[in-house]
Amino acid sequence: MPRRLAVLATCNLNQWAMDFEGNLGRIKQSIREAKAKGATYRVGPELEVPGYGCEDHFLELDTVTHSWEVLAALLADPEGLTDGILVDVGMPVIHRGVMYNCRVFLLNRRVLLIRPKLHLANDGNYRETRYFATWKHRGKVECHRLPDCVARAAAAAAAAAAAPPPPVDVPFGDAVLKLRDALLAAETCEELFTPQAPHIDLALAGVEIISNGSGSHHQLRKLNQRLDLIRGATAKAGGVYLYANQRGCDGGRLYFDGCACVAVNGQLVAQGGQFGLAEVECVAACVDLDEVVSYRCSISSLREQASSTTPPAMVDVDFSLCRPPPGAAQPAHPSPPISPKAGRAPQEEIAYGPACWLWDYLRRCGASGFLIPLSGGADSSAVCAIVGAMCQLVVAAVREGDAQVSADVRRVAGAAAGGAALPTDARELAGRLLSCVYMGTANSSRETRERARALCDQVGGYHLSLSMDGVVEAVVGLFAAVVTGGRRPAFKAHGGTTAENLALQVRVAVYVWLWLWLCVCVCVCVCVCVCVCVCVCVCLCLCLCPKLERTPALCVCVCDLRSFLQWAATHLHYPVLAEVEAAPPTAELEPLIEGQQPQLDEVDMGMTYAELTLYGRLRKVARAGPVAMYNACAALWRGRLAPQAIAAKVKDFFRFYSMNRHKATVLTPAYHMESYSPDDNRFDHRQFLYNIR
């Protein structure tokens, strides 16, 4: 008896919300690559046709209409892309007046099945129930009338092949494809994470192949959880599991981090990359379906449960997965198990996730580079290093012959260089894309000025150092002349009040207006880093300008940030970052007084960064209010601090949080990275006015 060997393909796609033409091109390319690898099945990411991040565009009927038009173009494609390969795409579908998040199966220019999502993601950054409903009729199938554009495309394709016209009504619901030699079914993204995941019942019903088209975004330390679930999906009940995902910035704050993979009986046999600039990455594996049957038959408890499982609804398909397409050789052996490419170190994730997101941001927003107000401190230095990492990735992709990246470099950086040849190293590219400005005052130190200059030089950007004292003096003088009758505020070190001390720290406000002016004049993206710990409760100064929404930002924990600086000094080859990390964090906004300790951030805040990280995680991840936070801190700090001291710390945190919560409403669009991100009204839903009396 011949072995049932099948080549199956999954993919990472860098889709863009509402870019129907571009998304169609990337879907086509992934199908071509899958067929070139000899695959008979190709699965793509969740909602890959319109892009996962359409958000409220899903409520527009145009989005559904254009999605069907893309599907019709796939069926009518002159290359016959769906001939001889089962193609599984994700798109929104309206059935009986209700919108569903669906998988649509295509074969030989026909629609075989539309499978709606059973469980929706609706926490964290996900809002799927805002647009879609779940399919609540488990194991049930109804008829769905195809739109005219799809029906005409399928009929024309059938006529060209002298075949009978396909039906205009297709199955819609929770069903399994019954192929000649295998059973195949799908689940979608969140369904993998649910306690009662569909893949368990499908495996018990004898389904050998289960696919998952996903839209899963990057978050620090998240990948290992995803890989554990994927392997666990088949380790317990056997089977083949294919996982597809988007990879890139599809127009919003999220970076989808790919890692398309294939698992068989709990072991990975193929895996794609987590970060990368390639718009299409196809991952294929040869699997032995008889190994699945043998694995399941060897587990007594599985046999007992499977024997009592109700059979699912099935759609008969006259197609063999184990027969190679014309021109492809019959595979001789299944793909061997591989060691999982587990989650990178957090320092690498901070480097390469935002670097890829910034490249997508830059090439898709129409700007010609980045401007960084480089202070020589940890936050701005980290952003500069990440832009440097971006340039390293881009140049590496150009050297490897990536045509899309090369075209983007010519368009983004070529105009600034007068149409010059493609850059050959990262520093050359940074010289075309990156400008850094050190905006010092009389309170700035020589050390930060020199660190800023050295870092910009190591990355390769253009550096400008200037003094803001004249501008600051003009602003203070104008205010004194017009408002206070000549009375000038004084720093606290010079006898001023706390309010005067804060009022004189106006450098950030001046920066803001200069950034905006530069954005308008030379069309660059101002790029900043915001400490997620500080954003939660204290000194967020961005409220001085509500127009900063045009600025891409990175929100990351200070502890991870400092660890990244140490790593980047060696691995990204920017050694001055080690000096940046070793320097005590200070904003340098107050004058230096001989014999007194210089201004330090942790002293100003009254909390250490380690404490802020703890408070932030307890507040968001552990959902702790004041009492729960006190209990957690009391258990953690038992024997180190008195209960009264712990209570005072917790009260201080919530007092500052309540006072400053409104400032988060003007946070810039930031790369989502932390599980306790304060991204207002998107990831963190809380009121912004509290009673602090």
C-alpha positions in Angstrom: 0.0 0.0 0.0 1.6 3.4 -1.0 2.3 5.9 1.7 0.1 8.9 2.0 2.7 11.6 1.5 1.5 15.2 0.9 3.3 18.5 0.5 1.5 21.2 2.4 2.3 24.9 2.4 1.7 27.8 4.8 3.0 31.4 4.6 3.9 34.7 6.2 2.4 37.6 4.3 3.1 41.3 4.8 -0.4 42.5 4.0 -1.6 46.1 4.2 -5.1 47.0 5.4 -7.3 48.1 2.5 -4.6 47.6 -0.1 -6.7 45.1 -2.1 -4.5 45.2 -5.2 -1.2 44.8 -3.2 -2.8 42.1 -1.0 -4.0 40.2 -4.1 -0.5 40.3 -5.6 1.1 38.9 -2.4 -1.6 36.2 -2.2 -0.8 35.2 -5.8 2.9 35.1 -5.2 2.5 32.9 -2.2 0.4 30.5 -4.3 3.0 30.5 -7.0 5.7 29.7 -4.4 3.6 26.9 -2.9 3.0 25.3 -6.3 6.7 25.6 -7.1 7.5 23.6 -3.9 5.1 20.9 -5.1 2.4 21.7 -2.5 -1.3 20.6 -3.0 -2.6 22.8 -0.2 -1.8 26.4 0.7 -3.2 28.3 3.8 -2.8 32.0 4.3 -3.2 34.4 7.2 -6.5 35.6 8.8 -8.4 38.2 6.8 -5.5 38.3 4.3 -7.7 39.6 1.5 -8.5 43.0 3.0 -5.8 42.9 5.7 -6.4 42.1 9.3 -6.1 45.7 10.6 -9.1 47.2 8.7 -10.9 47.9 12.0 -14.0 50.0 11.4 -13.5 49.7 7.6 -15.0 46.2 8.2 -18.3 47.9 8.9 -18.2 49.4 5.3 -19.9 47.2 2.7 -17.2 48.3 0.3 -14.7 46.3 2.2 -16.7 43.1 1.7 -17.4 43.9 -1.9 -13.8 44.5 -2.8 -12.8 41.3 -0.9 -15.2 39.3 -3.2 -13.6 41.1 -6.2 -10.2 39.9 -5.1 -11.5 36.3 -4.8 -13.1 36.6 -8.3 -9.7 37.7 -9.6 -8.0 34.6 -8.0 -10.6 32.3 -9.7 -10.3 34.0 -13.1 -6.5 34.4 -13.0 -5.1 33.4 -16.4 -2.2 31.4 -14.7 -4.8 29.1 -13.2 -3.4 29.6 -9.7 -6.1 27.5 -8.1 -5.7 24.6 -10.6 -4.4 21.5 -8.9 -4.0 23.1 -5.5 -6.4 23.6 -2.6 -6.2 27.3 -1.7 -7.4 28.6 1.7 -7.8 32.4 2.1 -9.2 34.6 4.8 -11.8 37.3 4.2 -15.0 38.8 5.7 -18.3 37.4 4.4 -21.9 38.5 5.0 -24.3 35.6 5.4 -28.0 36.1 6.0 -27.3 39.7 7.0 -24.5 38.9 9.5 -20.8 39.5 9.0 -18.4 36.7 9.7 -14.7 36.3 9.8 -14.2 33.4 7.3 -11.9 31.0 5.7 -12.8 30.4 2.0 -11.6 27.2 0.3 -10.9 27.3 -3.5 -10.0 24.6 -5.9 -9.8 24.4 -9.7 -11.5 27.9 -10.0 -14.4 26.9 -7.7 -15.5 27.8 -4.2 -15.7 24.7 -2.1 -16.6 25.9 1.4 -16.9 29.0 3.5 -16.0 28.3 7.1 -16.9 31.1 9.6 -14.9 31.7 12.8 -16.4 30.0 15.9 -14.6 32.0 18.6 -13.5 35.7 18.3 -10.6 37.5 19.8 -11.9 40.4 21.9 -9.3 41.3 24.5 -6.0 43.3 24.5 -5.6 44.8 21.1 -8.4 42.8 19.5 -11.9 44.0 18.9 -13.4 41.3 16.6 -16.9 41.3 18.1 -17.1 45.0 17.1 -17.3 43.8 13.5 -18.1 40.1 13.4 -20.4 37.5 14.9 -19.4 34.0 15.9 -20.9 31.0 14.1 -23.0 29.4 16.7 -24.3 26.4 14.8 -21.6 23.8 15.5 -21.5 21.0 12.9 -24.2 22.7 10.8 -23.9 23.8 7.1 -26.2 26.1 5.2 -26.2 27.3 1.5 -24.6 30.6 0.6 -25.3 32.4 -2.7 -22.1 33.7 -4.2 -22.0 37.3 -5.4 -22.4 37.8 -9.2 -18.7 38.8 -9.7 -17.6 35.5 -8.2 -20.2 33.4 -9.9 -19.4 34.9 -13.3 -15.6 34.4 -12.8 -16.2 30.7 -11.8 -18.6 30.2 -14.8 -16.2 31.7 -17.3 -13.4 29.6 -16.0 -15.5 26.5 -16.3 -16.6 27.4 -19.9 -13.0 27.9 -20.9 -12.2 24.4 -19.6 -15.3 23.0 -21.3 -16.5 21.9 -17.8 -20.0 22.1 -16.4 -20.8 25.4 -14.7 -20.2 25.4 -11.0 -23.1 25.9 -8.5 -23.8 29.5 -7.4 -24.8 28.2 -3.9 -21.9 26.9 -1.8 -21.7 25.3 1.7 -21.4 27.8 4.6 -20.7 26.7 8.1 -18.8 24.4 10.4 -17.7 21.6 8.1 -14.7 19.4 7.2 -13.4 18.8 3.6 -13.6 15.1 2.8 -10.9 14.7 0.2 -10.1 11.4 -1.6 -7.3 10.6 0.7 -7.6 12.8 3.8 -9.9 14.9 6.0 -9.0 18.6 6.2 -10.4 21.3 8.4 -9.6 24.8 9.6 -9.6 26.8 12.7 -8.8 30.5 12.9 -6.3 32.3 15.2 -8.1 32.7 18.6 -9.6 29.3 18.3 -6.1 27.8 19.0 -6.0 29.7 22.3 -9.5 28.8 23.6 -9.8 26.3 26.4 -12.2 24.1 24.3 -10.3 24.5 21.0 -12.0 23.1 17.9 -8.9 21.1 16.9 -9.5 18.6 19.7 -12.9 17.6 18.4 -11.6 17.6 14.9 -8.8 15.3 15.8 -11.1 13.0 17.6 -13.3 12.9 14.5 -10.4 11.7 12.4 -9.4 14.9 10.7 -5.7 14.5 9.8 -4.9 18.0 8.7 -5.9 21.2 10.6 -4.9 24.6 9.5 -4.9 27.9 11.3 -4.9 31.2 9.4 -3.9 33.7 12.1 -3.5 37.5 12.7 -1.3 37.3 15.8 0.8 40.3 16.7 4.2 40.6 18.4 4.6 41.1 22.1 7.7 40.6 24.1 8.1 36.9 25.2 4.9 35.9 23.4 6.2 33.6 20.7 7.1 30.6 23.0 3.5 30.5 24.2 2.3 30.4 20.6 4.7 27.6 19.6 3.8 25.6 22.7 0.1 25.7 21.8 0.8 24.8 18.2 2.9 21.8 19.2 0.5 20.9 21.9 -2.4 20.9 19.5 -1.1 17.8 17.9 1.0 16.2 20.7 -2.2 15.3 22.7 -4.4 14.1 19.8 -2.1 13.7 16.9 -2.4 15.3 13.4 -0.8 17.8 11.1 -1.2 21.4 12.1 -0.4 24.3 9.7 -0.1 27.8 11.1 -0.1 30.9 8.8 0.4 34.5 10.0 0.9 38.1 8.8 4.3 39.6 9.2 4.8 43.3 9.2 2.9 46.6 10.0 -0.4 46.5 8.1 -1.2 50.1 8.9 -1.5 50.3 12.7 0.3 50.0 16.0 0.8 46.2 15.8 3.6 44.3 14.2 2.5 40.8 13.2 5.5 38.5 13.7 5.0 35.7 11.3 6.5 32.3 12.3 4.4 30.3 9.9 5.0 26.6 10.7 4.0 23.0 10.3 3.7 20.6 13.2 3.2 16.8 13.0 2.3 14.8 16.1 3.7 17.4 18.4 6.9 18.1 16.5 7.8 21.0 14.2 8.8 20.0 10.7 9.0 23.4 9.2 9.1 27.0 10.5 9.3 30.5 8.9 11.0 33.6 10.3 9.6 35.8 13.1 11.1 39.1 11.8 12.0 40.0 8.2 11.4 42.4 5.4 10.3 39.9 2.7 6.7 40.5 1.8 6.1 36.8 1.0 7.6 33.8 2.8 6.2 30.4 1.9 7.0 27.4 4.2 6.3 23.9 3.0 6.7 20.4 4.4 6.1 16.9 3.3 4.0 15.0 5.8 3.0 11.4 6.1 -0.7 11.1 6.9 -0.3 7.5 7.9 2.0 8.5 10.7 -0.9 10.5 12.1 -3.2 7.5 12.1 -0.5 5.3 13.6 0.1 7.9 16.4 -3.5 8.1 17.2 -4.1 4.4 17.3 -1.3 4.0 19.8 -3.1 6.0 22.5 -5.8 4.0 24.3 -7.6 6.9 25.8 -7.7 8.7 22.5 -9.2 5.7 20.8 -11.9 5.5 23.4 -12.9 9.2 23.1 -12.7 9.1 19.3 -15.0 6.1 19.1 -17.8 8.1 20.8 -17.3 11.4 18.9 -20.1 12.6 16.7 -19.0 12.9 13.0 -18.7 16.5 11.8 -20.5 17.8 8.7 -18.5 17.0 5.6 -18.1 18.4 2.1 -17.1 15.9 -0.5 -14.2 17.0 -2.7 -12.9 15.0 -5.6 -9.3 15.8 -5.1 -6.2 14.0 -3.8 -3.7 15.9 -1.6 -1.2 13.1 -1.9 -1.0 13.2 -5.7 1.7 15.8 -6.7 0.6 18.5 -9.2 1.6 18.1 -12.8 5.4 18.5 -13.3 6.2 17.9 -9.6 8.0 14.8 -8.4 6.4 12.4 -5.9 8.1 13.1 -2.5 10.1 10.2 -1.3 10.3 10.9 2.4 8.4 13.1 4.9 10.2 16.2 6.3 12.2 15.4 9.5 11.5 17.1 12.8 13.4 20.3 13.5 14.4 22.1 16.6 11.9 25.0 17.2 13.2 28.5 16.5 12.0 29.5 19.9 11.4 33.1 20.9 14.5 35.3 20.6 16.0 37.0 23.6 14.0 40.1 24.5 16.9 42.3 23.5 16.7 40.9 19.9 13.0 41.3 19.9 13.3 45.0 20.8 15.9 45.5 18.1 14.3 43.7 15.1 10.5 43.9 15.7 10.4 47.7 15.8 13.1 47.9 13.1 10.8 46.0 10.7 7.8 48.0 11.8 9.7 51.3 11.2 10.7 50.2 7.7 7.0 49.4 6.9 6.0 52.7 8.5 8.5 54.7 6.5 7.9 53.1 3.1 4.1 53.2 3.4 3.7 56.7 4.9 5.5 58.5 2.1 8.2 60.1 4.2 11.8 60.3 3.3 13.5 59.5 6.6 13.6 59.8 10.3 14.5 62.7 12.6 15.5 61.8 16.2 16.0 64.4 18.9 19.0 62.6 20.3 19.8 63.6 23.9 22.5 61.1 24.6 20.1 59.4 27.1 18.8 55.9 27.1 15.4 56.5 25.4 16.5 58.4 22.3 19.7 56.4 22.0 17.6 53.2 21.9 15.5 54.6 19.0 18.7 55.6 17.2 20.0 52.1 17.6 16.8 50.6 16.3 16.9 52.8 13.2 20.4 51.5 12.7 19.2 47.9 13.0 16.6 48.8 10.4 19.3 50.0 8.0 21.2 46.8 8.6 18.2 44.6 7.8 17.4 46.7 4.7 20.9 46.5 3.3 21.1 42.8 4.0 17.8 42.3 2.0 19.2 44.4 -0.9 22.3 42.2 -1.0 20.1 39.1 -1.1 18.4 40.5 -4.1 14.9 41.3 -2.6 13.4 43.2 -5.5 10.6 44.9 -3.4 13.0 46.1 -0.7 15.4 47.4 -3.4 12.5 49.3 -5.1 11.4 50.8 -1.8 15.0 51.9 -1.0 15.2 53.6 -4.4 11.9 55.4 -3.8 12.4 56.3 -0.2 16.2 57.1 -0.1 16.9 57.6 -3.8 15.3 61.0 -4.1 17.3 62.3 -1.2 20.5 61.0 -2.9 19.6 62.3 -6.3 18.9 58.9 -7.7 22.2 57.4 -6.7 22.9 53.7 -6.7 21.6 51.5 -3.9 23.6 51.8 -0.7 26.1 49.0 0.0 26.3 49.3 3.8 24.0 50.2 6.6 25.9 53.5 7.5 25.5 54.7 4.0 21.8 54.1 4.1 21.5 55.7 7.5 23.2 58.8 6.0 20.3 59.1 3.6 17.5 58.4 6.0 18.5 59.5 9.5 19.0 63.0 11.0 19.8 63.5 14.7 19.6 66.8 16.6 21.1 67.4 20.0 19.1 70.3 21.5 21.1 71.3 24.5 20.8 74.1 27.1 23.0 75.5 29.8 21.9 72.6 31.9 23.1 69.9 29.4 26.4 68.2 30.1 29.4 67.7 27.9 29.0 63.9 28.4 25.5 63.6 26.9 26.5 65.9 24.0 29.5 63.7 23.2 27.5 60.5 23.5 24.9 61.8 21.1 27.5 62.8 18.6 29.4 59.5 18.8 26.2 57.3 18.5 25.0 59.2 15.5 28.4 58.8 13.9 28.5 55.1 14.6 25.0 54.6 13.1 25.9 56.8 10.1 23.3 59.5 10.4 23.6 63.3 10.0 24.2 65.0 13.3 23.4 68.5 14.3 24.2 70.0 17.8 22.6 73.3 18.8 21.9 75.4 21.8 18.3 76.1 22.8 19.2 78.8 25.4 18.2 81.7 23.1 14.8 80.1 22.3 14.2 79.3 26.0 15.2 82.8 27.1 12.9 84.3 24.4 9.9 82.2 25.6 10.5 83.0 29.3 11.1 86.7 28.6 8.0 87.0 26.5 5.9 85.3 29.2 7.4 87.5 31.9 6.7 90.7 29.9 3.2 89.9 28.8 1.8 87.8 31.8 3.7 88.4 35.0 4.7 92.1 34.7 8.4 91.3 34.5 8.5 88.7 37.2 10.6 85.7 36.0 10.2 82.1 37.3 13.2 80.6 39.1 14.5 77.0 39.3 14.0 75.4 42.7 17.8 75.3 43.1 17.6 79.1 42.9 14.8 79.6 45.4 11.8 79.0 43.1 8.7 77.0 43.8 8.0 73.5 42.5 5.5 75.0 40.0 8.2 77.4 38.7 10.7 74.6 38.5 8.4 72.6 36.2 7.5 75.6 34.2 11.1 76.3 33.3 11.6 72.8 31.9 10.2 74.0 28.6 12.7 72.3 26.3 10.3 69.5 25.5 7.6 72.0 24.4 10.1 73.8 22.1 11.2 70.5 20.7 7.6 69.7 19.8 7.1 72.7 17.7 10.4 72.3 15.9 9.6 68.6 15.2 6.2 69.6 13.7 7.8 72.3 11.6 10.4 69.8 10.3 7.7 67.3 9.6 5.9 69.8 7.3 9.1 71.2 5.6 11.1 68.1 4.8 8.5 65.3 5.2 10.3 63.2 7.8 9.0 61.1 10.6 10.0 62.3 14.1 10.9 59.1 16.0 10.9 59.0 19.8 10.9 56.4 22.6 8.6 56.6 25.5 9.3 54.7 28.7 6.2 52.6 29.4 6.8 52.7 33.1 6.9 56.5 33.2 3.8 56.7 30.9 1.8 54.8 33.5 2.0 57.3 36.3 4.4 60.3 36.0 6.1 63.0 34.0 4.7 62.4 30.5 5.2 65.8 28.9 3.7 65.1 25.5 0.5 66.7 26.7 2.1 70.0 25.8 1.2 69.3 22.1 -1.8 67.3 21.1 -0.6 67.2 17.5 2.1 64.6 18.1 0.0 61.8 16.7 2.1 61.9 13.6 5.1 60.7 15.5 5.9 57.0 15.6 7.0 55.9 19.1 8.3 52.9 20.9 6.9 52.0 24.3 9.1 49.6 26.3 9.9 48.9 29.9 13.1 50.7 31.1 14.6 47.5 32.5 14.3 45.8 29.1 15.5 49.0 27.4 18.7 49.1 29.4 19.3 45.4 28.7 18.8 46.2 25.0 21.4 48.9 25.1 23.9 46.5 26.6 23.1 43.9 23.9 23.1 46.5 21.0 26.5 47.9 22.0 28.0 44.5 21.0 25.6 42.9 18.5 24.7 46.0 16.5 28.3 47.3 16.8 27.4 50.6 18.5 29.8 50.6 21.4 28.9 54.0 22.8 25.6 52.5 23.9 27.4 50.8 26.8 28.3 54.3 28.1 24.7 55.4 27.6 23.4 52.4 29.6 26.0 53.0 32.4 25.1 56.7 32.8 22.5 57.6 35.6 19.2 58.5 34.0 18.7 62.3 34.0 16.6 64.7 32.0 19.2 67.5 32.5 16.5 70.1 32.8 17.7 71.8 36.0 20.9 73.7 36.6 23.9 72.0 38.2 24.8 73.4 41.6 28.3 72.8 43.0 28.2 70.5 45.9 24.7 69.2 45.1 23.7 65.9 43.5 22.6 66.4 39.8 19.0 65.9 38.9 18.1 62.2 38.7 14.9 60.8 37.2 14.2 58.3 40.0 14.7 61.0 42.6 12.3 63.3 40.7 9.7 60.5 40.4 10.1 59.3 44.0 10.2 55.7 42.6 12.7 53.5 41.1 12.3 52.1 37.6 12.1 48.6 39.0 9.3 49.6 41.2 7.5 51.3 38.3 7.8 48.1 36.2 6.3 46.1 39.1 3.4 48.6 39.6 2.7 48.7 35.8 2.5 44.9 35.5 0.3 44.6 38.6 -2.0 47.3 37.4 -2.6 46.0 33.9 -1.5 42.3 33.6 -2.6 41.3 37.1 -5.6 43.7 37.1 -4.7 44.9 40.5 -6.4 47.9 42.3 -4.8 49.6 45.3 -5.7 46.8 47.8 -4.6 43.9 45.5 -1.4 45.8 44.7 -0.6 46.4 48.3 -1.2 42.6 49.1 1.1 41.6 46.2 3.8 44.1 47.2 3.6 43.1 50.9 4.2 39.5 50.0 7.1 40.4 47.7 8.8 42.9 50.1 8.1 41.1 53.3 11.0 41.6 55.7 12.4 44.4 53.6 9.9 47.2 54.2 7.4 47.9 56.9 3.7 47.6 56.0 3.3 51.3 56.4 6.1 52.0 54.0 4.6 49.6 51.4 1.2 51.2 51.8 2.8 54.7 51.3 4.5 53.5 48.1 1.3 52.0 46.7 -0.7 55.2 47.6 2.0 57.4 45.9 1.8 55.3 42.7 -2.0 55.6 42.4 -1.9 59.3 43.4 0.5 60.0 40.6 -1.4 57.7 38.2 -4.6 59.5 38.9 -3.0 62.9 38.5 -1.3 62.1 35.2 -3.7 59.6 33.6 -5.2 62.3 31.3 -1.8 62.8 29.6 -2.0 59.3 28.1 -4.8 60.5 25.8 -2.2 62.2 23.6 0.3 59.3 23.4 1.6 59.0 19.9 1.0 55.9 17.8 3.4 53.5 19.4 4.6 50.0 18.5 2.8 47.7 20.8 5.4 45.6 22.7 4.6 45.4 26.4 1.8 43.5 28.1 1.1 46.6 30.2 1.2 49.2 27.5 -0.6 52.4 28.5 -1.9 53.0 24.9 -5.0 54.9 25.6 -8.4 53.8 24.4 -6.8 51.1 22.3 -5.1 48.6 24.7 -5.7 50.4 28.0 -9.3 51.3 28.5 -9.7 53.4 31.6 -11.2 56.8 32.4 -8.7 59.7 32.2 -10.2 61.9 35.0 -9.9 60.7 38.6 -10.9 62.3 41.9 -7.5 63.0 43.6 -8.7 65.3 46.4 
